[in-house]
Amino acid sequence: METRAGDPGAFAHFDLDRVDSPAFVVDAAKLRANCQMLADIRDAAGIKVLAALKAFSMWSVAPIIGEYLDGVCTSGLWEARLASEFYDGEIATYSAAYKPDELEEICRLSDHVIFNSPGQMQRAALILEQGRATGGDFDVGLRLNPQVPTGEVPRYDPSSPGSRLGFPIDQLTEEHMEGVEGIHFHNLCEQDFEPLLRTWDKVFDAIEPYFGQLKWINMGGGHHITRADYQREELVEFLRDAKEDTGAEIYLEPGEAVALDAGILVGTILDTGTNEVPVAITDISATCHMPDVIEAPYRPAMLHEKPGEAPVRLGGPSCLAGDVIGDYSLPVPAEPGQRIAFLDQAHYSMVKTNTFNGVQLPSIWLWDSETDQLEMVKEFGYETFRDRLS
């Protein structure tokens, strides 16, 4: 999988030795710029934009997101709790399946409760009724699967054959839409405007009979709106037309676009050697710190990489043979103690970290490239590893 993110921006001038290792460093100024761009799209199109916590849930920067966007979308009870504690604005919650004993609180915390299937929604009818009777003010939505594959990697494509995400659009009937106040579809992953247009062509035909019924239509995330070459003018025109055609409030819920190119992962070379190719062990682990490198797979961009130089295979300290980040032409000598950094690591990497093998979690730093203010937000010790076990 190729990513078109990886613009170093202000990180091109950041001294990696200012933080410990490994460490995530997030640029508040870049976050503001991304959110401002999303707010400009929102205002020009007359829609609402929510930040997807599943991609980036660094709640210490919630005030920045709340200053620009309309709220957040969450993926279950714990994210909904986090949203209610730290974030301003609306909360839209979708989960592939809700536990009945958690749904009551989700209804209390959320403005939109979105179900994965009509069957789930019907089984939850009593809980929804009780939630509203006790003062809950939430809309009920249904996620549709457009059955329009657009992704490069099937495991990241919600429309892959056999997908469990969303109700298949070709099965939708009038009976299924009883009590549905909003429609949700999420069909993109790091993509441009054209796949959204292709998806909407299919969704529009299926939901057109219900335009008078629907309060809102949520077009999900995966929109790479803040990338430099995204077709923003075309998006604004499309969103205006969709709002006019449907008579519904239109929502987007970008995740990556909020934190795109806003963070780096700093690490240190620990050891080097040769096994047919030059190899270096770092304190950054693909499996523990950047799981998408293995899952996608993809090759994250390196800060100041020097193309043309002899590549070195970089891997983490874990015992997993496949804990390999990739082959890189290093900007520093391949020697123990040298610092390196990978670009565009604020989203998904931070939320997916784990402590397999007892590998240390990266600390989290907040830097403002406009003021050069730098602070450690969070560090993790042995206790973090110990307390997850028993």
MIBA-804788 format. One record per residue (C-alpha): y, z, x. Coordinates in nm, 2 decimals. Layout:
<pts>
PT      Y      Z      X
PT      Y      Z      X
...
</pts>
This chain:
<pts>
PT      Y      Z      X
PT   0.00   0.00   0.00
PT   0.34  -0.10   0.14
PT   0.65   0.11   0.05
PT   0.99  -0.04   0.07
PT   1.15   0.31   0.12
PT   1.21   0.45   0.46
PT   1.59   0.40   0.52
PT   1.68   0.67   0.78
PT   2.03   0.70   0.65
PT   2.20   1.01   0.80
PT   1.88   1.13   0.95
PT   1.93   0.86   1.22
PT   2.17   1.12   1.38
PT   1.98   1.44   1.30
PT   1.86   1.65   1.59
PT   1.49   1.72   1.52
PT   1.50   2.03   1.75
PT   1.73   2.21   1.50
PT   1.44   2.30   1.28
PT   1.09   2.45   1.34
PT   0.78   2.24   1.33
PT   0.63   2.13   1.10
PT   0.93   2.11   0.86
PT   1.06   1.92   0.56
PT   1.43   1.86   0.59
PT   1.61   1.75   0.27
PT   1.96   1.60   0.28
PT   2.17   1.73  -0.01
PT   2.42   1.45   0.03
PT   2.16   1.19  -0.02
PT   2.03   1.37  -0.32
PT   2.38   1.37  -0.47
PT   2.42   1.00  -0.40
PT   2.08   0.92  -0.57
PT   2.17   1.13  -0.87
PT   2.51   0.98  -0.89
PT   2.36   0.63  -0.90
PT   2.12   0.74  -1.18
PT   2.41   0.89  -1.37
PT   2.60   0.57  -1.34
PT   2.31   0.37  -1.49
PT   2.28   0.63  -1.76
PT   2.65   0.61  -1.85
PT   2.67   0.23  -1.83
PT   2.36   0.19  -2.06
PT   2.42   0.48  -2.29
PT   2.08   0.64  -2.24
PT   1.95   0.96  -2.10
PT   1.79   1.02  -1.76
PT   1.55   1.31  -1.68
PT   1.42   1.40  -1.33
PT   1.04   1.42  -1.30
PT   0.94   1.75  -1.15
PT   0.60   1.62  -1.07
PT   0.75   1.42  -0.79
PT   1.02   1.66  -0.66
PT   1.04   2.02  -0.77
PT   1.25   2.18  -0.50
PT   1.42   2.41  -0.75
PT   1.68   2.53  -0.49
PT   1.85   2.20  -0.54
PT   1.83   2.22  -0.92
PT   2.21   2.27  -0.95
PT   2.26   1.92  -0.78
PT   2.02   1.76  -1.03
PT   2.17   1.94  -1.32
PT   2.52   1.83  -1.23
PT   2.43   1.46  -1.28
PT   2.12   1.42  -1.50
PT   2.03   1.52  -1.86
PT   1.73   1.74  -1.78
PT   1.38   1.72  -1.64
PT   1.03   1.61  -1.75
PT   0.73   1.84  -1.68
PT   0.36   1.80  -1.67
PT   0.24   2.12  -1.82
PT   0.31   2.49  -1.87
PT   0.39   2.59  -1.51
PT   0.64   2.31  -1.46
PT   0.79   2.38  -1.80
PT   0.84   2.74  -1.70
PT   1.00   2.63  -1.37
PT   1.23   2.40  -1.56
PT   1.33   2.67  -1.81
PT   1.41   2.91  -1.52
PT   1.61   2.69  -1.29
PT   1.71   2.36  -1.45
PT   1.98   2.26  -1.69
PT   1.94   2.02  -1.98
PT   1.65   1.90  -2.18
PT   1.28   1.95  -2.10
PT   1.03   1.69  -2.19
PT   0.66   1.79  -2.14
PT   0.37   1.55  -2.12
PT   0.01   1.64  -2.02
PT  -0.31   1.44  -2.03
PT  -0.45   1.74  -2.22
PT  -0.31   2.08  -2.33
PT  -0.50   2.40  -2.34
PT  -0.45   2.55  -2.69
PT  -0.36   2.89  -2.55
PT  -0.08   2.73  -2.35
PT   0.06   2.50  -2.60
PT   0.25   2.76  -2.80
PT   0.47   2.85  -2.50
PT   0.51   2.48  -2.41
PT   0.65   2.42  -2.76
PT   0.89   2.71  -2.71
PT   1.01   2.59  -2.38
PT   1.03   2.21  -2.44
PT   1.26   1.98  -2.64
PT   0.99   1.71  -2.64
PT   0.62   1.77  -2.65
PT   0.43   1.45  -2.58
PT   0.06   1.41  -2.65
PT  -0.19   1.18  -2.48
PT  -0.37   1.09  -2.80
PT  -0.34   1.12  -3.18
PT  -0.66   1.33  -3.18
PT  -0.50   1.59  -2.96
PT  -0.19   1.59  -3.17
PT  -0.39   1.64  -3.49
PT  -0.59   1.93  -3.35
PT  -0.27   2.10  -3.24
PT  -0.11   2.06  -3.59
PT  -0.13   2.43  -3.67
PT   0.02   2.53  -3.33
PT   0.30   2.29  -3.38
PT   0.36   2.42  -3.73
PT   0.37   2.78  -3.61
PT   0.60   2.68  -3.32
PT   0.86   2.54  -3.56
PT   0.82   2.82  -3.80
PT   0.91   3.07  -3.53
PT   1.23   2.88  -3.43
PT   1.09   2.61  -3.20
PT   1.32   2.30  -3.19
PT   1.11   2.03  -3.04
PT   1.01   1.67  -3.12
PT   0.65   1.54  -3.11
PT   0.58   1.23  -2.90
PT   0.28   1.01  -2.83
PT   0.21   0.85  -2.50
PT   0.09   0.49  -2.52
PT  -0.11   0.30  -2.26
PT   0.05  -0.05  -2.26
PT  -0.26  -0.20  -2.11
PT  -0.04  -0.41  -1.88
PT  -0.16  -0.35  -1.52
PT   0.14  -0.38  -1.28
PT   0.04  -0.17  -0.98
PT  -0.07  -0.26  -0.64
PT  -0.31   0.03  -0.62
PT  -0.54   0.09  -0.92
PT  -0.56   0.47  -0.89
PT  -0.18   0.48  -0.92
PT  -0.17   0.22  -1.21
PT  -0.17   0.39  -1.55
PT  -0.28   0.06  -1.71
PT  -0.59   0.02  -1.49
PT  -0.90  -0.06  -1.70
PT  -1.06   0.27  -1.82
PT  -0.74   0.47  -1.76
PT  -0.73   0.81  -1.92
PT  -0.35   0.81  -1.95
PT  -0.20   0.73  -2.29
PT  -0.34   0.60  -2.61
PT  -0.46   0.24  -2.58
PT  -0.19   0.03  -2.75
PT  -0.44  -0.21  -2.90
PT  -0.59   0.08  -3.10
PT  -0.26   0.20  -3.25
PT  -0.25   0.22  -3.63
PT   0.00   0.34  -3.89
PT  -0.22   0.65  -3.94
PT  -0.19   0.74  -3.57
PT   0.19   0.73  -3.60
PT   0.21   1.00  -3.87
PT   0.44   1.28  -3.75
PT   0.53   1.10  -3.43
PT   0.90   1.12  -3.35
PT   0.90   0.96  -3.01
PT   0.71   0.71  -2.80
PT   0.64   0.76  -2.43
PT   0.50   0.51  -2.19
PT   0.48   0.53  -1.81
PT   0.35   0.22  -1.64
PT   0.52   0.18  -1.30
PT   0.49   0.31  -0.94
PT   0.76   0.23  -0.69
PT   0.85  -0.09  -0.88
PT   1.14  -0.32  -0.97
PT   1.28  -0.42  -1.30
PT   1.05  -0.71  -1.38
PT   0.73  -0.50  -1.43
PT   0.93  -0.28  -1.68
PT   1.03  -0.59  -1.87
PT   0.67  -0.72  -1.88
PT   0.56  -0.38  -2.01
PT   0.83  -0.36  -2.27
PT   0.73  -0.70  -2.41
PT   0.39  -0.55  -2.50
PT   0.52  -0.22  -2.62
PT   0.80  -0.36  -2.83
PT   0.56  -0.57  -3.05
PT   0.33  -0.26  -3.11
PT   0.60  -0.02  -3.21
PT   0.85  -0.25  -3.38
PT   0.72  -0.14  -3.73
PT   0.82   0.22  -3.65
PT   1.17   0.16  -3.53
PT   1.33   0.34  -3.82
PT   1.09   0.64  -3.77
PT   1.14   0.69  -3.39
PT   1.41   0.92  -3.26
PT   1.35   0.83  -2.90
PT   1.16   0.60  -2.67
PT   1.08   0.74  -2.32
PT   1.01   0.46  -2.07
PT   0.87   0.69  -1.81
PT   0.91   0.69  -1.43
PT   0.82   0.48  -1.13
PT   1.15   0.29  -1.15
PT   1.28   0.25  -0.79
PT   1.64   0.24  -0.92
PT   1.80   0.40  -0.62
PT   1.65   0.16  -0.37
PT   1.91  -0.07  -0.22
PT   1.76  -0.40  -0.36
PT   1.68  -0.28  -0.71
PT   1.81  -0.50  -0.99
PT   2.05  -0.24  -1.15
PT   2.27  -0.48  -1.34
PT   1.97  -0.63  -1.52
PT   1.83  -0.29  -1.59
PT   2.16  -0.18  -1.76
PT   2.17  -0.48  -1.98
PT   1.80  -0.44  -2.07
PT   1.85  -0.07  -2.16
PT   2.15  -0.15  -2.38
PT   1.95  -0.41  -2.57
PT   1.66  -0.18  -2.61
PT   1.88   0.09  -2.76
PT   2.04  -0.15  -3.00
PT   1.71  -0.32  -3.10
PT   1.52   0.00  -3.17
PT   1.79   0.23  -3.30
PT   1.64   0.50  -3.08
PT   1.76   0.71  -2.79
PT   1.63   0.57  -2.47
PT   1.50   0.79  -2.19
PT   1.41   0.72  -1.83
PT   1.24   0.98  -1.62
PT   1.25   0.88  -1.25
PT   1.09   1.10  -0.99
PT   1.09   0.92  -0.66
PT   1.43   0.76  -0.73
PT   1.58   1.11  -0.74
PT   1.47   1.20  -0.39
PT   1.42   0.85  -0.24
PT   1.50   0.86   0.14
PT   1.64   1.21   0.10
PT   1.39   1.39   0.32
PT   1.20   1.38   0.64
PT   0.89   1.56   0.78
PT   0.94   1.68   1.13
PT   0.64   1.75   1.36
PT   0.54   1.80   1.72
PT   0.28   1.63   1.94
PT   0.03   1.89   2.04
PT  -0.22   1.69   2.26
PT  -0.29   1.34   2.37
PT  -0.59   1.14   2.49
PT  -0.77   0.81   2.48
PT  -1.08   0.70   2.28
PT  -1.07   0.32   2.30
PT  -0.70   0.36   2.18
PT  -0.43   0.61   2.27
PT  -0.46   0.92   2.04
PT  -0.22   1.20   1.98
PT  -0.28   1.52   1.77
PT   0.03   1.65   1.59
PT   0.10   1.96   1.38
PT   0.16   1.72   1.08
PT  -0.16   1.66   0.88
PT  -0.21   1.36   0.66
PT  -0.46   1.55   0.44
PT  -0.26   1.87   0.42
PT   0.10   1.75   0.43
PT   0.10   1.38   0.32
PT  -0.21   1.33   0.10
PT  -0.08   0.99  -0.03
PT  -0.13   0.85   0.32
PT  -0.50   0.89   0.26
PT  -0.51   0.85  -0.12
PT  -0.31   0.53  -0.15
PT  -0.34   0.46   0.14
PT   0.00   0.38   0.29
PT   0.18   0.40   0.62
PT   0.49   0.62   0.62
PT   0.78   0.49   0.82
PT   0.87   0.68   1.14
PT   1.22   0.78   1.24
PT   1.33   0.56   1.53
PT   1.00   0.39   1.58
PT   1.01   0.13   1.86
PT   0.83  -0.19   1.75
PT   0.67  -0.37   2.04
PT   0.58  -0.06   2.23
PT   0.21   0.02   2.28
PT   0.10   0.20   1.96
PT  -0.05   0.55   1.96
PT  -0.28   0.67   1.69
PT  -0.14   0.99   1.53
PT  -0.36   1.24   1.35
PT  -0.34   1.60   1.23
PT  -0.50   1.92   1.35
PT  -0.76   1.95   1.07
PT  -1.13   1.89   1.11
PT  -1.13   1.60   0.87
PT  -1.22   1.28   1.07
PT  -1.00   1.08   0.84
PT  -0.69   1.30   0.90
PT  -0.51   1.00   1.05
PT  -0.15   0.92   0.98
PT  -0.15   0.58   1.14
PT  -0.07   0.38   1.46
PT   0.29   0.41   1.58
PT   0.51   0.28   1.86
PT   0.66   0.62   1.94
PT   1.04   0.67   2.01
PT   0.95   0.95   2.26
PT   0.69   0.98   2.53
PT   0.34   1.05   2.40
PT   0.34   1.40   2.55
PT   0.28   1.75   2.42
PT   0.60   1.91   2.29
PT   0.77   1.59   2.19
PT   0.92   1.58   1.83
PT   0.87   1.30   1.58
PT   0.96   1.26   1.21
PT   0.84   1.06   0.92
PT   1.09   0.92   0.67
PT   1.10   0.94   0.29
PT   0.90   1.26   0.26
PT   1.10   1.46   0.00
PT   0.91   1.33  -0.30
PT   0.54   1.38  -0.36
PT   0.46   1.50  -0.01
PT   0.63   1.83  -0.07
PT   0.46   1.90  -0.40
PT   0.12   1.79  -0.28
PT   0.08   2.00   0.03
PT  -0.22   2.22   0.08
PT  -0.37   2.47   0.33
PT  -0.71   2.30   0.39
PT  -0.85   2.43   0.72
PT  -0.58   2.70   0.73
PT  -0.33   2.43   0.85
PT   0.02   2.57   0.84
PT   0.25   2.45   0.56
PT   0.58   2.29   0.67
PT   0.89   2.51   0.62
PT   1.16   2.37   0.40
PT   1.51   2.31   0.51
PT   1.82   2.19   0.33
PT   2.08   1.99   0.53
PT   2.40   1.85   0.40
PT   2.48   1.54   0.61
PT   2.84   1.54   0.49
PT   2.92   1.89   0.61
PT   2.63   1.93   0.87
PT   2.54   2.26   0.70
PT   2.17   2.35   0.76
PT   1.97   2.63   0.62
PT   1.61   2.73   0.60
PT   1.51   2.75   0.23
PT   1.15   2.86   0.26
PT   0.89   2.93   0.53
PT   0.52   2.99   0.49
PT   0.31   3.24   0.69
PT  -0.05   3.34   0.70
PT  -0.01   3.53   0.38
PT   0.05   3.21   0.19
PT  -0.30   3.09   0.30
PT  -0.46   3.43   0.25
PT  -0.33   3.50  -0.10
PT  -0.46   3.17  -0.24
PT  -0.81   3.29  -0.16
PT  -1.01   3.60  -0.25
</pts>
